[in-house]
Amino acid sequence: MVKILLVEDDVIIQELVNYNLEREGYTVIIAEEGNSALQLLTKEKPELVLLDVMLPGLDGLEVCKKIRGNQETANLPIIMLSARDEVADRVIGLELGADDYVTKPFSPRELLARIKARLREERRNSTPLPTSLTWGDLEIWPESYMVTVKGEYVTLTGKEFDLLHIFMKRPNQVFSREYLLQKVWGYTISGDTRTVDVHISNLRSKLKSISPIIESVRGVGYRLAVNHSKPKDF
């Protein structure tokens, strides 16, 4: 069942939206202010967010920025709700990363149509991981932890493979050391990011025949080298 996070402090709108969405089979999670909404994002992992602009404390625009600034939620569909119909307000919301903007008062039917459109688009953009991933002469099999370079097997440690797999899944994305530390080592608080640097160095050494395969992005982190062929599946 699809979960939708409704961030709205108006009880009447909460009830209206909740009633219409539940009637369509959606599960609705409600937050009345920005900070609790961010906590529920992590806990409930909704598929879409309905976000009121005018919230107590952390407003909807700031919440939108934080959602887009988090790699875990960066692609989450966001529809902003607002009583303000000024063009400038809509432009700001969309520039901060909202996918759509609905002005109050709104028709429940129109809101449902916009939600369904965003969810359809999200499903089209979500593709299952292929059996194998390739990048130039490099090929990996995530299920079996196998790696080949120019057809020759390369032995990696579990952490080295996990790092490489992250890069191969999103070859055009730069990953911060903190993100890699959390994803590969499971650190949810600040840790020693030199651990990442050491493993990247070891990984580069083992893949030196096709170096540079992992590039350093000064002041940001690492990414898969852009001068290799686009990944493809077999």
Disulfide bonds with the S-S distance in Angstrom:
none
